[in-house]
Each structure stands twice: as structure tokens, then as C-alpha cells.
């Protein structure tokens, strides 16, 4: 079982930055990939970015060039640096991880609000 705990959300003005963190704990052999999804009110949850052991990364087109995902494998922690934030980035951001038995895990979510 994997537990994911997120931190770092909040309120920021357009053009500002935030950094999200997600730490994985529990008993597991490996977790890969890790990443972030988001869900805005009235919309489906969508992929933001994922990383496989910090080497391979995948980004949604809407965040490319503005967001950077990174991972500290020793700490089982994944980060999302969000720059040049826009009001349309407002959503609940969820940490995601998959273990070596292909079970998916989600964090509780952290609110990111970007004011115009």
C-alpha cells in the first residue's frame, strides 16, 4: 500500500509561481511513474505531468514550458514547479503513483487558485 501526501497549494496571482510536493510512504517495492493530475470545477480530471524515476517526463500541452516535474527517488517524493501561472490553471491538483503491481494511488488533492 502507498500513501501520498501533497503540500504546497494555495492562492497566487496570475504570472506567479507555486511548488507542489508529494511524498509517498508505506510498504512497496517501487512506484513508477509518479506525477500530477488536476481537476477544475465541472471538468474531468486531466494529466498535468508524470515522470518515471525522474528520467522520462510527460507534460500536458497546456503546461509545457511553464511547469517542471522532478523527483527525488531517495525520498520517494515528486515535485511540480509551476511558473507563469494562469487563471485557467486553477484546479485541485492530485498526486498520482503506480506501484510495481500496477495499482494506482491518489493523494487527497491540494487546491491551486490563480487570480487574474
Secondary structure, DSSP 4 states (H G I P E B T S, - for coil): -EEEEEE--EEEETT--EEEEEEEEES-S-EEEEEEEEE-TTS--EEEEEEETTTEEEE-TTTTTTEEEEEETTTTEEEEEE-S--GGG-EEEEEEEEETT--EEE---EEEEEE-
